Amino acid sequence: MHGVSRTSRVSNLIFLSPPVSLLLLYLVVGEPILASTLVGLVLILAGLGLQQWQKAPVPQESS
C-alpha cells in the first residue's frame, strides 16, 4: 500500500506546473500577472492542499 500513496503524491506534482510556468513567464518573458490568474492559482493550490489533507492516513489500532 505504501507504493500507492507515494504514486498519488507524485502524480499531484503535475498540478504544480501552473505556478512554475507562471513564474517563468513573469521572470523570463515579462508577462504581467493578472489578479484573476492569482485567484486561479490559489484555487489550484488550495485544492491540492485539501486533497492531501483528506488523504491523511488514520492511525489504526493493532490487535
N, C-alpha and C positions, 0 to 999 in steps of 0.2 A: 504493500500500500504506500510505502514511503516514496517510491518512484512516481506514483500517480500525482501526489501533491506537488512534487518537485516539477513535474511536467506542466501542471497547470500554472504554477508560478512563473515558469519560464515563458509559457505561452502568453501570459499577461504582459510581458515586456514589449510586445508588439504595440501596445497602446501607449507606450512611452515615446514612440516615434513622432507623434504630432508636436509635443513640446520641444523635442530636439530639433526637428526641422524648422519649427517656428523661430527658435533661437538662431539657427544657422542663417535663415533668410534675413533676419534682422541684422545680424552681425556682418555677414558677407555681402549680401545684395543691397542692404539698406532699406528693405521693405518695411513700411510702417506697420505697427501692430495696433489694430483697432480694438476698442472696448468689447465689441461683440466677439472677437476672436479670443480674448482673455476669458470671457464668460464661458465660451465653449470649452476652452482648455480646463478651466476649473471644474466644469461638469464632468469631463472625461476623467480627471484625476480623482474627483470625489466618488465617481462610480467604481473606479479601481479600488479605492480605499474601502468602500462599503463592501465590495465583493470579497476582499481579503479578510475583512473583519467578520463577515458572516461565515467564512470557511475556517475560522479558527477552531482547532480541534478541542473537543470537550474531553477533559480527563475522565478516563474510565476506571471504575473500581475493579481491582483484581480479586478474584475469589479463590 
